[in-house]
Structure formats: C-alpha cells, structure tokens
Amino acid sequence: NIVYVMTCPCGQYEFTDSTSATLVDALRHHRLACNQMIHSYLTGSALYHQMMTTSEQYQHYIMREMRLYEHSAHCPVALQLFLDRNPNYWCFIPMLEDETRKEDDLYARIIGATRSEIILMLAVDTEHQRKIIDLLCHVP
C-alpha cells in the first residue's frame, strides 16, 4: 500500500489516503472525482444527475460526503485552476451586468461584421441525445 497526502492549491486543506494501486491511478481517480464535483457545483446537481447512470449517482453521493471534494468545489483557488484548464465552464460563472453588456455588444459586432448567423441543429436519434437537448433547453 502507498500512503499519500494531497494538499489543496490554496494550502488550507489536506487529505490523507492510501491505495493498493499505483499512485498515478489514485491521483487520476481523485482528479476525475474532483472535476466531477466542480462540474456538478457549476452546472447544478439536478442537471448533472440526470446524465448519470444509477451507479454513477451513488458514487457521486459518496464523493459529496468527502470533505476533500466538498472543499475543492467551493475553493476559489481550485475553481480558478479548473476554469483555467476548462474555459468552456466560464459561462456558468456569474458576471456583472456591465460585463455582460460588453460581451453582448462584442458578439453583436462580430456577427454583424461577418454577416453570419449561428444555427444550432441537433439530431434527435437516441434517448441520450434527446436528454441532452432537453437539458440544454432548460439550463438556468
């Protein structure tokens, strides 16, 4: 067995664990679990849970009870690192009204300058795709 200690990038929280697998496998598991918790926190757990299988929901419930993941999902330093590596999640971060107007104006200028329209067409072939479309239509 390998005993290891992980420290949050903010330096305020440590987690000690052990594994009979390799350290790489253990860290990969923790990184995936932490990313899932942050994803759930940013997008809303109701949406996230609808996309999970029953076993994934159970595993997610267990992880939510672990302080390591609870801390990471709310830690400003961990969230910033997550957003730096996953910029597509920035849309879930609230903005000031002034910042929103600036982004909307920039978007309008880009569309106007290129005279293009954005059309989103989603094929509805599978239950999974229908679920995704439903979730996208109901993002808060």
N, C-alpha and C positions, 0 to 999 in steps of 0.2 A: 504493500500500500504506500501511496505517496500522500503526505500531508502538505497542504499548501495554504497560503494566506493571500487573499486578494484585497487590495485597498482601492476604494473609490478614487477617481481622479481628483475629487475635492479634498481628499485626505481626511475626511471626517468620519469615515465608516470603513471597518474592516470585516472580512468574512473568512472564517477558517473552515476548511473541509478536507476530506480525504477521498482518494479514488484508488481502485484496483486497476483501472485502465491507465492509459498514458496521460501525462499532464496536458498534452496537446488536445486529446479528446475531452478532458474535463473542462479546459478553458473554452473549447469550441461549444460545448453544451451550455456553459454559463453565458457566453456571448450571445448565442441564439436565444436563450431564455430571457436575457436582459433586453435584447432587441424586441422580442415579442411583448414584453411588459411595457416598454416605451411606446411601441406601436399601439397597443391597447389603450394606453393613457392618452395619447394624442388624438386617436380617431374615435374613441368612445367604445367602451367594452361591449355594448349591445350590438354594434355593427360587427365588431371583431369576432364575437362569439358565434354569430350566425354563420360565419365562414368556416368554423372549426368542426372537426368530427367530434363525436362524443368523448373519445379517449383524449383528444387534444384539449377539450374543455375541462376534463378532470385534471389533467396535468397543469393546465393554466391556473386552475383553482388552487392547487397545491403551491405553485410558484408564487401566487399572490400573497400567500401567507408567510413567505420567507422575507425577512427584513431586507436582505440584500437587494432583491428585485423591487421591493416597495420603495426603498431609498433611491435606487437608480432611476426609477420612473419619475421621481419628483426632484431630483438633484439638478440644479441649474448647470453645473459643470458637465455632468454626464449627458444631460439633454443637449447641450451645445455640441459636444463631441458627436452624439448621434446625428444631429442635424447637419453637422459639417460633412459627415460621411453619407448622409441620406437626404440630400437637399429637396427631394420631392415631398418631404414632410413639412416643409416650411409653411405650406398653405393651411396647416392646422394650428399655426401659432397666431394668436390674435394680434391685430395691427391697430395702430391709432387711426382714427378716421382720416386725418390728413395724409398719412402714408398710403392708405387705401385709394384715396382720390388720385394721388400722384401715379400709382401703379395703373389705375384705370385709364388715366389720361395717356400714359405711355403706350398702353396696349391699343387704345383707340388710334393713336398716331401711327403705330406700326401697321395696323390693319388698313387704315386709310391710305398710307403711303404705298402699300403693296397691292391695294385693291383686292385683297383676298378675303375669302370667307372661310371660317372654320366649320366644317360639318363633321359631326361625330355620328358614325353609323356603327351600330353594334349588332352583330348577328346573334340571333336567338336560336342556337342549335341544341344546347344542352341545359340541363337544370342548373348546373354551376354558372353558366353564362347568364341565365335568367336571374339568378340570385345576385350576381354582380351588378346587373343593370338595375335591379330593384334597390340595392344598397346605394349605388351611385345617385339614383334619383331622390334618395332620402337622406343624403349627407346633411347634417345640421349646419 
